[in-house]
Amino acid sequence: MKYDEADLARIRTVPVARRPNKVSAGEFAHPPGDDRSFRAFLDALPDILVARDFKRVVHAIADARRRDRGVVLMLGGHVVKTGLAPLLIELMRRGIATHVAMNGSAAIHDYEIARFGATSEDVAAGLADGTFGMADETGRGMNEAFVAGMRDRMGMGQALAAALERERDLAHPELSILLNAARLGVPATVHAAIGAEIIHQHPAADGAAIGDTSHRDFRRLAASLHRLDDGGVVLNLGSAVIMPEVFLKALTIARNLHAGKPRDFTTCDLDMQRHYRPRVNVVQRPTLTGGAGYEITGHHEIMVPLLVWGIVEEIEA
């Protein structure tokens, strides 16, 4: 058989000066120099791909703080149990975070750290003998808080903060996101998923109280989102399903009530691996009419400190 071959001698080439390039030497990273400050570290990052996105997110949050726009933190449980609460509390203390929304597991870890100083049980061991999630004090204390919250027309986050405030012997009140949010006047909401959280299997669980307080928090989150318009930021830290779903519904309520606003804000999903719902419901769909969405992949216990330190450095600079 005879095979045809392309004649490379007839190829048309172009000068490299005319070729668009995605990377230039000026965007490369820098090794440590005489200045070892965190600011120098940030400036030494390559201005390429996710490092560039990271710096853009830091700048967006710092700019939102300067312009008094909303910065909403959405949390999954892993963010709390990896010891990051002090950093998130600092964002509230500095007036950077204007609303904190979390799923039920984050609230449970937050409550246990505040009351007992420890959290995150051995699921496999407890599942084998039916004791997983059966800690009496956690389930009883939180469910009683919801019942009291329903009676007093509180949201779930507010009810838990009030319950912690009433406790006389907290192990670490300074580490509770919910308690410190209440003390600082920052809205903190908890968004339950019935049957997905250990406290729902406790004898004290009251479905009406869970639904009433969590639905009130859903309405409160929707009411906060108008502050995102024209420069706000939404950070989804480690929630793969609950917070992306809740956020999308709360956003459509806000836009329904405010003539299509908020628009033109920044979203960022920061997690250890990529998931469908955060990508679509946080990064892509909310910013279709304006703004920017970013995905940053990495371990929370490394990336969240870098992010918070970067934000503080940017603001103070």
Summary of the structure (lengths in Angstrom):
residues: 317
radius of gyration: 23.2
end to end distance: 71.5
largest distance: 90.6
contacts: 1055
relative contact order: 0.15
helix: 56%
strand: 10%
